[in-house]
């Protein structure tokens, strides 16, 4: 089960934001944003923080897979 996931594409479409507009704000190429949205590429910490700023959401709201809860994850000793 994947813990990291992202909702960038969903949020972008819900808010009627074009890929190029968001890519420009993030300081990345539009093709890189497409790869991030399709989980073919993991964004840098800087890009993650800028995405959170753009959408005014927390990291967990954008990048955490909600199907993974603390009840079904194992603690690392």
Biopython code that builds the backbone (N, CA, C, O; Angstrom):
import numpy as np
from Bio.PDB.StructureBuilder import StructureBuilder

atoms = [
    (1, "UNK", "N", (0.836, -1.169, 0.000)),
    (1, "UNK", "CA", (0.000, 0.000, 0.000)),
    (1, "UNK", "C", (0.890, 1.243, 0.000)),
    (1, "UNK", "O", (1.850, 1.325, 0.766)),
    (2, "UNK", "N", (0.579, 2.175, -0.831)),
    (2, "UNK", "CA", (1.365, 3.389, -0.947)),
    (2, "UNK", "C", (0.896, 4.422, 0.066)),
    (2, "UNK", "O", (-0.287, 4.759, 0.124)),
    (3, "UNK", "N", (1.825, 4.915, 0.854)),
    (3, "UNK", "CA", (1.490, 5.938, 1.846)),
    (3, "UNK", "C", (1.432, 7.311, 1.190)),
    (3, "UNK", "O", (0.535, 8.105, 1.473)),
    (4, "UNK", "N", (2.400, 7.586, 0.308)),
    (4, "UNK", "CA", (2.411, 8.876, -0.380)),
    (4, "UNK", "C", (1.557, 8.816, -1.640)),
    (4, "UNK", "O", (1.596, 7.844, -2.394)),
    (5, "UNK", "N", (0.811, 9.844, -1.840)),
    (5, "UNK", "CA", (-0.100, 9.964, -2.964)),
    (5, "UNK", "C", (-0.293, 11.471, -3.128)),
    (5, "UNK", "O", (0.035, 12.227, -2.214)),
    (6, "UNK", "N", (-0.795, 11.909, -4.222)),
    (6, "UNK", "CA", (-1.069, 13.343, -4.278)),
    (6, "UNK", "C", (-2.392, 13.638, -4.959)),
    (6, "UNK", "O", (-2.861, 12.875, -5.803)),
    (7, "UNK", "N", (-2.976, 14.745, -4.580)),
    (7, "UNK", "CA", (-4.274, 15.183, -5.094)),
    (7, "UNK", "C", (-4.132, 16.442, -5.934)),
    (7, "UNK", "O", (-5.100, 17.179, -6.122)),
    (8, "UNK", "N", (-2.938, 16.690, -6.438)),
    (8, "UNK", "CA", (-2.709, 17.938, -7.169)),
    (8, "UNK", "C", (-3.626, 18.046, -8.383)),
    (8, "UNK", "O", (-4.241, 19.090, -8.602)),
    (9, "UNK", "N", (-3.719, 17.000, -9.157)),
    (9, "UNK", "CA", (-4.551, 17.037, -10.365)),
    (9, "UNK", "C", (-6.011, 17.299, -9.999)),
    (9, "UNK", "O", (-6.675, 18.128, -10.622)),
    (10, "UNK", "N", (-6.502, 16.596, -8.994)),
    (10, "UNK", "CA", (-7.883, 16.762, -8.541)),
    (10, "UNK", "C", (-8.133, 18.196, -8.075)),
    (10, "UNK", "O", (-9.118, 18.820, -8.471)),
    (11, "UNK", "N", (-7.246, 18.710, -7.239)),
    (11, "UNK", "CA", (-7.393, 20.080, -6.737)),
    (11, "UNK", "C", (-7.313, 21.097, -7.865)),
    (11, "UNK", "O", (-8.076, 22.062, -7.907)),
    (12, "UNK", "N", (-6.382, 20.867, -8.772)),
    (12, "UNK", "CA", (-6.205, 21.798, -9.892)),
    (12, "UNK", "C", (-7.471, 21.859, -10.741)),
    (12, "UNK", "O", (-7.907, 22.941, -11.135)),
    (13, "UNK", "N", (-8.056, 20.701, -11.021)),
    (13, "UNK", "CA", (-9.269, 20.670, -11.849)),
    (13, "UNK", "C", (-10.465, 21.256, -11.108)),
    (13, "UNK", "O", (-11.266, 21.980, -11.700)),
    (14, "UNK", "N", (-10.594, 20.949, -9.812)),
    (14, "UNK", "CA", (-11.697, 21.499, -9.020)),
    (14, "UNK", "C", (-11.654, 23.019, -8.984)),
    (14, "UNK", "O", (-12.693, 23.677, -8.931)),
    (15, "UNK", "N", (-10.447, 23.572, -9.012)),
    (15, "UNK", "CA", (-10.286, 25.028, -8.915)),
    (15, "UNK", "C", (-10.058, 25.693, -10.273)),
    (15, "UNK", "O", (-9.735, 26.878, -10.352)),
    (16, "UNK", "N", (-10.234, 24.908, -11.338)),
    (16, "UNK", "CA", (-10.100, 25.418, -12.713)),
    (16, "UNK", "C", (-8.763, 26.106, -12.955)),
    (16, "UNK", "O", (-8.708, 27.202, -13.514)),
    (17, "UNK", "N", (-7.698, 25.457, -12.532)),
    (17, "UNK", "CA", (-6.348, 25.970, -12.724)),
    (17, "UNK", "C", (-5.690, 25.165, -13.844)),
    (17, "UNK", "O", (-5.698, 23.935, -13.808)),
    (18, "UNK", "N", (-5.133, 25.835, -14.819)),
    (18, "UNK", "CA", (-4.446, 25.151, -15.914)),
    (18, "UNK", "C", (-3.089, 24.640, -15.436)),
    (18, "UNK", "O", (-2.466, 25.223, -14.549)),
    (19, "UNK", "N", (-2.644, 23.539, -16.043)),
    (19, "UNK", "CA", (-1.341, 22.970, -15.689)),
    (19, "UNK", "C", (-0.235, 24.005, -15.814)),
    (19, "UNK", "O", (0.626, 24.096, -14.939)),
    (20, "UNK", "N", (-0.245, 24.777, -16.878)),
    (20, "UNK", "CA", (0.821, 25.758, -17.090)),
    (20, "UNK", "C", (0.825, 26.819, -16.000)),
    (20, "UNK", "O", (1.887, 27.252, -15.552)),
    (21, "UNK", "N", (-0.366, 27.238, -15.572)),
    (21, "UNK", "CA", (-0.460, 28.245, -14.509)),
    (21, "UNK", "C", (0.160, 27.727, -13.206)),
    (21, "UNK", "O", (0.931, 28.430, -12.553)),
    (22, "UNK", "N", (-0.185, 26.498, -12.839)),
    (22, "UNK", "CA", (0.360, 25.928, -11.615)),
    (22, "UNK", "C", (1.853, 25.661, -11.758)),
    (22, "UNK", "O", (2.620, 25.929, -10.833)),
    (23, "UNK", "N", (2.268, 25.141, -12.897)),
    (23, "UNK", "CA", (3.690, 24.873, -13.132)),
    (23, "UNK", "C", (4.503, 26.156, -13.017)),
    (23, "UNK", "O", (5.582, 26.158, -12.425)),
    (24, "UNK", "N", (3.991, 27.240, -13.578)),
    (24, "UNK", "CA", (4.686, 28.532, -13.482)),
    (24, "UNK", "C", (4.821, 28.957, -12.023)),
    (24, "UNK", "O", (5.883, 29.420, -11.608)),
    (25, "UNK", "N", (3.762, 28.803, -11.248)),
    (25, "UNK", "CA", (3.809, 29.174, -9.829)),
    (25, "UNK", "C", (4.830, 28.317, -9.082)),
    (25, "UNK", "O", (5.563, 28.813, -8.227)),
    (26, "UNK", "N", (4.869, 27.027, -9.412)),
    (26, "UNK", "CA", (5.781, 26.108, -8.735)),
    (26, "UNK", "C", (7.225, 26.258, -9.215)),
    (26, "UNK", "O", (8.153, 25.791, -8.556)),
    (27, "UNK", "N", (7.409, 26.908, -10.360)),
    (27, "UNK", "CA", (8.748, 27.087, -10.898)),
    (27, "UNK", "C", (9.287, 25.827, -11.570)),
    (27, "UNK", "O", (10.491, 25.569, -11.565)),
    (28, "UNK", "N", (8.362, 25.039, -12.157)),
    (28, "UNK", "CA", (8.746, 23.808, -12.846)),
    (28, "UNK", "C", (8.131, 23.794, -14.247)),
    (28, "UNK", "O", (7.257, 24.601, -14.564)),
    (29, "UNK", "N", (8.601, 22.870, -15.071)),
    (29, "UNK", "CA", (8.034, 22.702, -16.412)),
    (29, "UNK", "C", (6.646, 22.066, -16.321)),
    (29, "UNK", "O", (6.362, 21.314, -15.389)),
    (30, "UNK", "N", (5.793, 22.369, -17.285)),
    (30, "UNK", "CA", (4.458, 21.778, -17.321)),
    (30, "UNK", "C", (4.530, 20.257, -17.407)),
    (30, "UNK", "O", (3.717, 19.560, -16.801)),
    (31, "UNK", "N", (5.499, 19.745, -18.156)),
    (31, "UNK", "CA", (5.642, 18.286, -18.283)),
    (31, "UNK", "C", (6.035, 17.649, -16.950)),
    (31, "UNK", "O", (5.628, 16.526, -16.651)),
    (32, "UNK", "N", (6.818, 18.361, -16.157)),
    (32, "UNK", "CA", (7.180, 17.856, -14.826)),
    (32, "UNK", "C", (5.947, 17.792, -13.937)),
    (32, "UNK", "O", (5.767, 16.831, -13.189)),
    (33, "UNK", "N", (5.097, 18.813, -14.014)),
    (33, "UNK", "CA", (3.859, 18.808, -13.236)),
    (33, "UNK", "C", (2.982, 17.638, -13.646)),
    (33, "UNK", "O", (2.387, 16.979, -12.793)),
    (34, "UNK", "N", (2.899, 17.377, -14.933)),
    (34, "UNK", "CA", (2.109, 16.242, -15.417)),
    (34, "UNK", "C", (2.621, 14.935, -14.813)),
    (34, "UNK", "O", (1.832, 14.089, -14.390)),
    (35, "UNK", "N", (3.934, 14.776, -14.775)),
    (35, "UNK", "CA", (4.524, 13.561, -14.202)),
    (35, "UNK", "C", (4.248, 13.470, -12.705)),
    (35, "UNK", "O", (4.016, 12.377, -12.188)),
    (36, "UNK", "N", (4.268, 14.597, -12.004)),
    (36, "UNK", "CA", (3.944, 14.602, -10.574)),
    (36, "UNK", "C", (2.483, 14.202, -10.379)),
    (36, "UNK", "O", (2.171, 13.374, -9.523)),
    (37, "UNK", "N", (1.595, 14.789, -11.170)),
    (37, "UNK", "CA", (0.166, 14.487, -11.057)),
    (37, "UNK", "C", (-0.131, 13.013, -11.313)),
    (37, "UNK", "O", (-1.044, 12.446, -10.713)),
    (38, "UNK", "N", (0.628, 12.407, -12.188)),
    (38, "UNK", "CA", (0.420, 10.997, -12.525)),
    (38, "UNK", "C", (1.309, 10.056, -11.716)),
    (38, "UNK", "O", (1.407, 8.865, -12.009)),
    (39, "UNK", "N", (1.948, 10.609, -10.702)),
    (39, "UNK", "CA", (2.814, 9.876, -9.780)),
    (39, "UNK", "C", (3.933, 9.110, -10.488)),
    (39, "UNK", "O", (4.312, 8.013, -10.077)),
    (40, "UNK", "N", (4.451, 9.711, -11.560)),
    (40, "UNK", "CA", (5.592, 9.163, -12.274)),
    (40, "UNK", "C", (6.884, 9.809, -11.783)),
    (40, "UNK", "O", (7.983, 9.383, -12.137)),
    (41, "UNK", "N", (6.727, 10.846, -10.962)),
    (41, "UNK", "CA", (7.867, 11.616, -10.483)),
    (41, "UNK", "C", (7.507, 12.189, -9.115)),
    (41, "UNK", "O", (6.400, 12.691, -8.922)),
    (42, "UNK", "N", (8.429, 12.115, -8.178)),
    (42, "UNK", "CA", (8.199, 12.680, -6.851)),
    (42, "UNK", "C", (8.725, 14.113, -6.810)),
    (42, "UNK", "O", (9.871, 14.371, -7.177)),
    (43, "UNK", "N", (7.884, 15.036, -6.364)),
    (43, "UNK", "CA", (8.319, 16.435, -6.314)),
    (43, "UNK", "C", (9.331, 16.671, -5.202)),
    (43, "UNK", "O", (9.391, 15.923, -4.225)),
    (44, "UNK", "N", (10.111, 17.707, -5.366)),
    (44, "UNK", "CA", (11.061, 18.102, -4.331)),
    (44, "UNK", "C", (10.292, 18.688, -3.145)),
    (44, "UNK", "O", (9.114, 19.024, -3.264)),
    (45, "UNK", "N", (10.963, 18.803, -2.014)),
    (45, "UNK", "CA", (10.348, 19.403, -0.822)),
    (45, "UNK", "C", (9.911, 20.835, -1.119)),
    (45, "UNK", "O", (8.849, 21.271, -0.675)),
    (46, "UNK", "N", (10.727, 21.556, -1.863)),
    (46, "UNK", "CA", (10.404, 22.942, -2.226)),
    (46, "UNK", "C", (9.112, 22.995, -3.044)),
    (46, "UNK", "O", (8.260, 23.853, -2.810)),
    (47, "UNK", "N", (8.968, 22.083, -3.999)),
    (47, "UNK", "CA", (7.772, 22.039, -4.835)),
    (47, "UNK", "C", (6.553, 21.648, -4.009)),
    (47, "UNK", "O", (5.466, 22.192, -4.205)),
    (48, "UNK", "N", (6.729, 20.714, -3.094)),
    (48, "UNK", "CA", (5.629, 20.300, -2.220)),
    (48, "UNK", "C", (5.137, 21.495, -1.396)),
    (48, "UNK", "O", (3.935, 21.740, -1.297)),
    (49, "UNK", "N", (6.071, 22.226, -0.814)),
    (49, "UNK", "CA", (5.690, 23.373, 0.013)),
    (49, "UNK", "C", (5.011, 24.467, -0.810)),
    (49, "UNK", "O", (4.066, 25.102, -0.342)),
    (50, "UNK", "N", (5.489, 24.685, -2.024)),
    (50, "UNK", "CA", (4.863, 25.696, -2.892)),
    (50, "UNK", "C", (3.463, 25.267, -3.306)),
    (50, "UNK", "O", (2.568, 26.105, -3.420)),
    (51, "UNK", "N", (3.258, 23.955, -3.536)),
    (51, "UNK", "CA", (1.925, 23.451, -3.877)),
    (51, "UNK", "C", (0.969, 23.665, -2.707)),
    (51, "UNK", "O", (-0.184, 24.048, -2.904)),
    (52, "UNK", "N", (1.446, 23.418, -1.502)),
    (52, "UNK", "CA", (0.633, 23.641, -0.304)),
    (52, "UNK", "C", (0.251, 25.115, -0.183)),
    (52, "UNK", "O", (-0.886, 25.451, 0.150)),
    (53, "UNK", "N", (1.210, 25.980, -0.458)),
    (53, "UNK", "CA", (0.966, 27.419, -0.422)),
    (53, "UNK", "C", (-0.067, 27.816, -1.478)),
    (53, "UNK", "O", (-0.987, 28.583, -1.196)),
    (54, "UNK", "N", (0.091, 27.292, -2.686)),
    (54, "UNK", "CA", (-0.820, 27.623, -3.790)),
    (54, "UNK", "C", (-2.255, 27.232, -3.454)),
    (54, "UNK", "O", (-3.180, 28.019, -3.657)),
    (55, "UNK", "N", (-2.443, 26.008, -2.938)),
    (55, "UNK", "CA", (-3.783, 25.503, -2.643)),
    (55, "UNK", "C", (-4.263, 25.869, -1.236)),
    (55, "UNK", "O", (-5.413, 25.603, -0.884)),
    (56, "UNK", "N", (-3.387, 26.479, -0.430)),
    (56, "UNK", "CA", (-3.699, 26.858, 0.949)),
    (56, "UNK", "C", (-4.173, 25.627, 1.742)),
    (56, "UNK", "O", (-5.188, 25.666, 2.438)),
    (57, "UNK", "N", (-3.408, 24.543, 1.611)),
    (57, "UNK", "CA", (-3.697, 23.293, 2.307)),
    (57, "UNK", "C", (-2.428, 22.765, 2.957)),
    (57, "UNK", "O", (-1.320, 23.173, 2.609)),
    (58, "UNK", "N", (-2.602, 21.856, 3.903)),
    (58, "UNK", "CA", (-1.446, 21.236, 4.548)),
    (58, "UNK", "C", (-0.859, 20.151, 3.647)),
    (58, "UNK", "O", (-1.498, 19.693, 2.700)),
    (59, "UNK", "N", (0.350, 19.761, 3.961)),
    (59, "UNK", "CA", (1.007, 18.689, 3.208)),
    (59, "UNK", "C", (0.152, 17.418, 3.248)),
    (59, "UNK", "O", (-0.039, 16.758, 2.228)),
    (60, "UNK", "N", (-0.356, 17.087, 4.430)),
    (60, "UNK", "CA", (-1.184, 15.891, 4.577)),
    (60, "UNK", "C", (-2.435, 15.923, 3.720)),
    (60, "UNK", "O", (-2.870, 14.892, 3.207)),
    (61, "UNK", "N", (-3.017, 17.110, 3.563)),
    (61, "UNK", "CA", (-4.233, 17.237, 2.749)),
    (61, "UNK", "C", (-3.963, 16.997, 1.270)),
    (61, "UNK", "O", (-4.866, 16.595, 0.536)),
    (62, "UNK", "N", (-2.748, 17.236, 0.828)),
    (62, "UNK", "CA", (-2.424, 17.083, -0.592)),
    (62, "UNK", "C", (-1.695, 15.774, -0.887)),
    (62, "UNK", "O", (-1.953, 15.143, -1.912)),
    (63, "UNK", "N", (-0.789, 15.360, -0.002)),
    (63, "UNK", "CA", (0.119, 14.277, -0.346)),
    (63, "UNK", "C", (-0.044, 12.980, 0.441)),
    (63, "UNK", "O", (0.691, 12.028, 0.181)),
    (64, "UNK", "N", (-0.960, 12.902, 1.378)),
    (64, "UNK", "CA", (-1.090, 11.680, 2.163)),
    (64, "UNK", "C", (-2.215, 10.824, 1.615)),
    (64, "UNK", "O", (-3.290, 11.331, 1.296)),
    (65, "UNK", "N", (-1.969, 9.517, 1.502)),
    (65, "UNK", "CA", (-2.970, 8.577, 1.029)),
    (65, "UNK", "C", (-3.935, 8.291, 2.177)),
    (65, "UNK", "O", (-3.559, 7.647, 3.156)),
    (66, "UNK", "N", (-5.164, 8.761, 2.066)),
    (66, "UNK", "CA", (-6.144, 8.624, 3.138)),
    (66, "UNK", "C", (-6.508, 7.183, 3.449)),
    (66, "UNK", "O", (-7.006, 6.902, 4.539)),
    (67, "UNK", "N", (-6.273, 6.264, 2.524)),
    (67, "UNK", "CA", (-6.605, 4.858, 2.781)),
    (67, "UNK", "C", (-5.626, 4.209, 3.729)),
    (67, "UNK", "O", (-5.847, 3.083, 4.176)),
    (68, "UNK", "N", (-4.544, 4.901, 4.045)),
    (68, "UNK", "CA", (-3.558, 4.398, 5.001)),
    (68, "UNK", "C", (-3.795, 5.132, 6.320)),
    (68, "UNK", "O", (-3.665, 6.354, 6.391)),
    (69, "UNK", "N", (-4.133, 4.400, 7.329)),
    (69, "UNK", "CA", (-4.352, 5.017, 8.641)),
    (69, "UNK", "C", (-3.345, 4.467, 9.639)),
    (69, "UNK", "O", (-2.630, 3.505, 9.359)),
    (70, "UNK", "N", (-3.302, 5.085, 10.788)),
    (70, "UNK", "CA", (-2.364, 4.611, 11.811)),
    (70, "UNK", "C", (-2.717, 3.214, 12.302)),
    (70, "UNK", "O", (-1.868, 2.530, 12.873)),
    (71, "UNK", "N", (-3.952, 2.782, 12.091)),
    (71, "UNK", "CA", (-4.379, 1.450, 12.525)),
    (71, "UNK", "C", (-3.777, 0.341, 11.652)),
    (71, "UNK", "O", (-3.623, -0.792, 12.109)),
    (72, "UNK", "N", (-3.440, 0.659, 10.412)),
    (72, "UNK", "CA", (-2.930, -0.399, 9.548)),
    (72, "UNK", "C", (-1.489, -0.149, 9.102)),
    (72, "UNK", "O", (-1.057, -0.659, 8.068)),
    (73, "UNK", "N", (-0.760, 0.627, 9.877)),
    (73, "UNK", "CA", (0.657, 0.793, 9.613)),
    (73, "UNK", "C", (1.432, 0.236, 10.787)),
    (73, "UNK", "O", (0.931, 0.194, 11.910)),
    (74, "UNK", "N", (2.624, -0.181, 10.531)),
    (74, "UNK", "CA", (3.457, -0.781, 11.573)),
    (74, "UNK", "C", (4.454, 0.227, 12.078)),
    (74, "UNK", "O", (5.006, 1.020, 11.316)),
    (75, "UNK", "N", (4.681, 0.186, 13.386)),
    (75, "UNK", "CA", (5.711, 1.046, 13.953)),
    (75, "UNK", "C", (7.077, 0.466, 13.662)),
    (75, "UNK", "O", (7.259, -0.752, 13.645)),
    (76, "UNK", "N", (8.029, 1.341, 13.434)),
    (76, "UNK", "CA", (9.408, 0.919, 13.204)),
    (76, "UNK", "C", (10.129, 0.994, 14.537)),
    (76, "UNK", "O", (10.111, 2.030, 15.203)),
    (77, "UNK", "N", (10.767, -0.107, 14.926)),
    (77, "UNK", "CA", (11.480, -0.114, 16.215)),
    (77, "UNK", "C", (12.907, 0.273, 16.021)),
    (77, "UNK", "O", (13.669, 0.326, 16.986)),
]
sb = StructureBuilder()
sb.init_structure("model")
sb.init_model(0)
sb.init_chain("A")
sb.init_seg("    ")
for serial, (resi, resn, name, xyz) in enumerate(atoms, 1):
    if name == "N":
        sb.init_residue(resn, " ", resi, " ")
    sb.init_atom(name, np.array(xyz, "f"), 0.0, 1.0, " ", f" {name:<3s}", serial, name[0])
structure = sb.get_structure()
